[in-house]
């Protein structure tokens, strides 16, 4: 068993000799580096950190809206598919699909790519039936 004596090294309990690896021990002396002194205490909040925290909520909200819109687009495309399998195309469904195509982009790259693919599929279906999602930016 090794006992700790100070910061510079350890001594074997009851043996009186230094433990291995104690040469050049660790010390918390004063440093001449101004950066080390700045990290010792809690400082005031930085403006950039506060702005980053404020930006986090809108990013999450934008991603949530994009996710909901993507899910609505998929439901609308599924409804259109069921209508086509039933033998007819409902113009109201096509207009509802066209209304869902435009919207804010997601900030998450994977979500943005998925939404872009869904929007492209919706625009293809709209073009097949003679409607245009003119306000779409993809």
C-alpha positions in Angstrom: 0.0 0.0 0.0 1.3 3.4 -0.9 0.6 6.4 1.3 0.6 9.9 -0.2 2.7 12.6 1.4 2.3 16.0 -0.2 2.2 16.6 -3.9 5.7 15.7 -4.8 5.6 11.9 -4.3 4.5 9.0 -2.3 6.0 6.8 0.4 5.3 3.1 0.9 3.3 2.7 4.0 5.5 1.5 6.8 8.6 1.0 4.7 10.1 4.5 4.6 11.3 4.5 1.0 9.9 6.5 -1.9 7.5 4.8 -4.4 8.5 4.2 -8.0 8.0 7.0 -10.4 8.1 9.8 -7.8 11.1 11.5 -9.4 10.1 14.9 -10.9 6.8 14.9 -9.0 3.8 17.1 -9.6 3.5 20.5 -8.2 1.0 23.4 -8.3 3.4 26.2 -8.1 2.8 29.7 -9.5 2.8 29.9 -13.3 4.0 32.7 -15.4 1.4 31.9 -18.1 -1.5 34.5 -18.0 -3.8 31.9 -19.6 -3.4 29.5 -16.6 -4.4 32.2 -14.1 -7.5 33.0 -16.1 -8.9 29.5 -15.9 -8.7 29.1 -12.2 -11.9 30.9 -11.3 -15.3 31.3 -12.8 -15.4 34.4 -14.9 -18.2 36.5 -16.3 -20.3 35.0 -19.1 -19.0 35.7 -22.6 -21.3 37.3 -25.1 -20.5 34.7 -27.7 -21.6 31.9 -25.3 -24.8 33.7 -24.5 -25.6 34.2 -28.2 -24.9 30.5 -28.8 -27.4 29.6 -26.1 -30.0 31.9 -27.6 -29.5 30.4 -31.1 -30.0 26.8 -29.8 -33.7 27.1 -29.2 -34.6 28.5 -32.7 -32.5 25.8 -34.4 -34.3 23.1 -32.4 -37.7 24.6 -33.2 -36.8 24.9 -36.9 -35.7 21.3 -37.0 -39.0 20.3 -35.2 -41.1 22.2 -37.8 -39.1 20.7 -40.7 -39.7 17.2 -39.2 -43.4 17.8 -38.8 -43.6 19.1 -42.4 -41.7 16.1 -43.7 -44.1 13.8 -41.9 -47.1 15.7 -43.3 -45.6 15.5 -46.8 -45.1 11.7 -46.4 -48.7 11.3 -45.2 -49.9 13.4 -48.1 -47.9 11.4 -50.6 -49.3 8.2 -49.1 -52.9 9.5 -49.4 -52.1 10.4 -53.0 -50.8 6.9 -53.6 -54.0 5.3 -52.1 -56.1 7.6 -54.3 -54.2 6.5 -57.4 -54.6 2.9 -56.5 -58.3 3.5 -56.0 -58.6 4.8 -59.5 -58.7 8.5 -59.2 -56.8 11.6 -58.3 -58.3 14.1 -55.9 -57.5 17.7 -56.8 -57.8 18.7 -53.2 -55.2 16.2 -52.2 -52.8 17.5 -54.9 -53.4 21.1 -53.7 -52.8 20.1 -50.1 -49.5 18.4 -51.2 -48.5 21.5 -53.1 -49.1 23.7 -50.0 -46.7 21.5 -47.9 -43.8 21.7 -50.3 -42.4 25.1 -49.4 -41.0 25.8 -46.0 -38.0 26.5 -43.8 -34.9 24.4 -44.2 -33.7 22.2 -41.3 -30.4 23.0 -39.7 -29.5 19.4 -39.1 -27.8 18.2 -42.4 -29.3 14.7 -42.3 -32.8 16.0 -41.7 -32.3 18.6 -44.4 -31.3 16.0 -46.9 -34.2 13.8 -46.0 -36.7 16.7 -46.3 -35.2 17.7 -49.6 -35.7 14.2 -51.0 -39.3 14.1 -49.8 -39.9 17.6 -51.3 -38.4 16.4 -54.6 -40.7 13.4 -54.7 -43.7 15.6 -54.0 -42.7 18.0 -56.8 -42.4 15.1 -59.2 -45.9 13.9 -58.3 -47.3 17.4 -58.7 -45.6 17.8 -62.1 -47.0 14.4 -63.2 -50.5 15.7 -62.5 -50.0 19.1 -64.0 -49.6 21.1 -60.8 -46.6 23.3 -60.0 -45.1 23.9 -56.5 -43.8 27.3 -57.8 -42.8 28.6 -54.3 -40.5 25.6 -53.7 -36.8 26.5 -53.6 -35.2 23.1 -54.0 
